[in-house]
Amino acid sequence: MIASDSRKDAKTSEAGADAKLWLRMFRKMTTIRLFEEQVNDLYTRALMPGLAHLYIGEEAVAVGVCEALTREDYITSTHRGHGHCVAKGAAPDRMFAELLGKEAGYCKGKGGSMHIADPDTGNLGANAIVAGSAGIATGAAFSAKHLKNGRVCVCFFGEGALGQGVLYEVMNMASLWNLPVIYVCENNMYNEYTHFTETTAGDIRTRAAGFGVESDSVDGQDVRAVHAAAAKLIERARRGEGPGFLLANTYRFTGHHVGDIARDYYRSKQEEQKWKGERDPVKLFTDWLLAQGVADQAALDKIHAEVKVEIDAAVQFALASPYPNVDKVAEDVYA
Ligand SMILES: Cc1ncc(C[n+]2csc(CCOP(=O)(O)OP(=O)(O)O)c2C)c(N)n1
């Protein structure tokens, strides 16, 4: 009797812990979605210098993976990096400040959208060079192994990076040296304006298998599936069992960058509508949370409203923040 009661208690608290995790994931995915919508708004109102590459449609990948990491674990990111940054714990106000070139930004306004780094949350930085962070991620895993600090590193990249030699050089090293690094390939199907099947021969996972790197593939629109697959590879790497490769199949809902608005010459409106209507990761997760009774609509609406307040305040903070003084132009610049 006591045993069965304590088993019941254990089960209930496990369900409670899961519910906490699911709702945290929902909050993070919502934060990324609203963050990106504001980025687009700032761009179209000519308030943001330069361009940005939105992560809308891919939120489940960053959140599913980063929720399987500790704060001390490392990530590296890409030109489409806002989602990774938020998922790893960065503050939206300092991110917006960076996008607007303000001194309060993560790189004091000198990095912009494609170069945000946040060492406090283990984010070693975004990189505008396709596959540019593969070496940095593998080096971070090398250091973690030799410092024996138990950290792992996740290297996010788009499938366009599969065409870059550096990825294969470092996967070879990671396998030979048994490094705690997980290469997460976000296959959103397009390298800029070209379908990946026109640039990528063969089966993607066999590229990892060729180096003896353990791999898995997952529906990148399903945050729970991403989380489960990522957690397996991450914990395996943490135990010292070597690198991993996760192929997350996903789709970017908007243009390659915010200025890519006339897209039907490379992909059809029907294709986009189908993904947005049937495969929206936030909507799919919302439906699951409601169906499972993890939360009711009012609770999810409340989270959404709280995130909206946070994002709106973050934008206002960034708009009101000062630019760096001109005498700071050469500070923190290395050549
Ligand atoms: C080495 C290098 N070559 C070309 C570019 C120009 N470029 C920027 S994004 C991009 C496509 C990237 O596609 P993918 O890696 O699949 O990422 P996605 O944009 O789909 O997230 C290219 C070719 C670059 N930034 N770096």
The ligand as a Gaussian input file, in Angstrom:
#p B3LYP/6-31G(d) Opt

LIG

1 1
 C       30.732000      30.383000     -46.806000
 C       29.493000      31.132000     -47.215000
 N       29.051000      31.015000     -48.478000
 C       27.938000      31.664000     -48.867000
 C       27.260000      32.471000     -47.983000
 C       25.990000      33.201000     -48.421000
 N       24.843000      32.557000     -47.768000
 C       24.257000      33.117000     -46.690000
 S       22.999000      32.178000     -46.114000
 C       23.225000      31.023000     -47.312000
 C       22.352000      29.805000     -47.404000
 C       22.340000      29.081000     -46.138000
 O       21.462000      27.989000     -46.217000
 P       21.407000      27.031000     -44.996000
 O       22.771000      26.758000     -44.497000
 O       20.579000      25.870000     -45.394000
 O       20.683000      27.873000     -43.858000
 P       19.250000      28.559000     -43.887000
 O       19.442000      29.939000     -44.426000
 O       18.370000      27.721000     -44.727000
 O       18.836000      28.584000     -42.451000
 C       24.269000      31.376000     -48.149000
 C       24.715000      30.568000     -49.289000
 C       27.785000      32.587000     -46.684000
 N       27.178000      33.335000     -45.757000
 N       28.876000      31.883000     -46.307000

